[in-house]
């Protein structure tokens, strides 16, 4: 077997880029570059959030274990479950099982939509309490009289941007599911890369925004 033919035989499967150095398709390379740039964006936002929180005279810790933390934990489980279904979609695509790929992608989309629905419900509850990017609820101000309104602005900015990414991912996966018979395995892989990135970002947002702001009372 020639060296070139042997190299072709060694092409990786599933998530690998291939046996040869730098063997990455231009579409997958573009997605990796996007992920790196977007990761820098979220890193900057979370670093800014950490700085504002550390430098504030008083930072609200409004999230009670029940229902807030329980609710956000369920949201997290929805995303984690959708990561598993996305892995199964990629595996089905590698086997050229188009129907299986579509079913698993639809299951992934369902997890994303559940996350969005729960998050919007949480937003509505907080807004009804009086939280906006420029104001804090009166009840919070009684508990933390010197609290800064920056809690609301940073909370809505970071979680809102993440929700936008989840919504974009659901639409993106929907297009793949509709066109799965005309899509290559690489297209499904690329969709999986994006979705796992969105899930990974939430694994940083969840503890920094929610778990570090658990209400401890007096």
C-alpha positions, 0 to 999 in steps of 0.5 A: 500500500502506498504512503498516500493510500495508507494515509487515506486509510487512517482518516479519523472518525467522529470528532477527529480532524484526520490522520494527517497534520492539519487535515481539517476541512475549511468549514470545520476550521471556520467553526473552530475559529468562530468558537475561539473568537466567541470564547474570548467574548464570553471570557471578557464578559465573565471577567468584567462581571467578576471585576464589577462584583468584586469592586462593588460595595454590596452585591445582591445574592438573591437566588434562593436554593428553592426555587431559583437554584433548583430551577436553574439546575433543571435548565442545566440538566436540559443542556447536558442531556442535549449534549448527549443527544448531539453526540448520538447524532454524530455517531448516527451520522458516522454510520450513515444512519440518516433517520437516526441522525435526524431523530437525535438532532430533533431530541437535541433541539428539544433540549435547547427549546426546554432550556430557552422556555425555562430561561424565559420563564425565569426572566419574566419572574425576575422582571415582574419582581422589578429587576431590569438592567437599570433597577433592582427590586424594592425587596432586594434594596431592603436586603442590600441597601447599597447594592449596585444596579449593575447586577441587572445589567450584567445578568441580562447581558450575559444570560441574554447573549447565551440565550441568543446562542442557544436559539441560533443553535436550535435554528442551525440544527433545524436546518441540518435536520431538514436537509440531513440527506444532503448534508455530509458527516462533516456538516453534522460534526460542525453543528455538534461543535457549535452546540457543545461550545454553547453548553460549555459556556453555560458550565461557566455562567451557571456557577458564576451567576447563580451558585455564587449568588445563592441567598444566605440570609442574615 
